[in-house]
Amino acid sequence: MITALAGGVGAARLLRGMVEVVDPSTITAIVNVGDDTRLHGLHIAPDLDTVLYTLAGLADPETGWGIAGESWTVMEELERLGGETWFRLGDRDLATHCYRTQRLSEGATLSEVTAELARARGVRVRLLPVSDDPVRTHLGLAGGGEVPFQEYFVRLRHDVAVSTVRFAGADEARPAPGVLEAVDDAEVVVVCPSNPVVSIGPVVAVPGLLEHLGRRRDDVVAVSPIVAGAAIKGPAARLMAESGFEPSVVGVARWYAPWASTLVVDRADEALAPAVEAEGVRCVVTDAIMSDVERAAGLAGAVLGAVGRPPS
Ligand code: FO1
């Protein structure tokens, strides 16, 4: 069994490659919920949806989030009404949020609803929210004030300096059913190329995760979301720098060193391999740019092989 710690787009792309090299039913993805937000009275779970839509072949390939070929009728009408439309919700995507919100209101857990949504869309990878309790990322702005994640990421286009990152609810949150077992029982634990600060951070902030991951360090392999000092997508490099970590594969190695034994980096960072290893983390150099499914499958094979378990 393979367990993956996942955020949004980068994780979805790697998982899409992984299902080409191993049986999807042997993969469990523990997904970040820190990006979740409530809008229009709906519970929106962007990272769970991005992973699900990508694995279901529904995701918009340009943005990586939402559903491809969407219509925006509701957003257009909402605009006319003067409602909130800064967070773009397509008509089919809204169905996901309506279904999830209705089921949660009936007392279902986020885990249960996620499993129902995955089954409905034919996704065989097991998707687990890291917790069924609320964990919400808030960012303290260097200029003052604090905003929830989506305000930072979408409304402010993450184009503001951040001074603090907080995961509200993390201390009281319990790992969702199956999460700790998925770490304990995995042959390999893959840390997907997601933002170490605001995507992997909220996952490992849930009590129990760091302890269980630390016990599996030899079998934990991370994929760097930073290539040649920049994030492939999103504010990872900026947030790492603002968190006091060098925005490079060396900074990523330092961030994960306590519980990951191996870091996979792109060929562009080959020269930094010795510096990564100086952090006590084994460095594997490969093609880490997932420009299409074949490249993602190649990366997945290299990742699974990195800790001695070539794809079955
Ligand atoms: N990201 C944006 O940059 N703009 C949006 O309008 C937007 C809408 C949106 C709707 C549903 C959803 O699941 C994700 C959405 N995202 C949007 C991405 C979202 O901000 C994610 O949290 C990021 O991709 C980070 O994981």
Residues whose N, C-alpha, C, O or C-beta is under 5 A from the ligand:
A	BS01	FO1	G8 D35 A45 P46 D49 W65 G66 W86 F87 R88 F153 V154
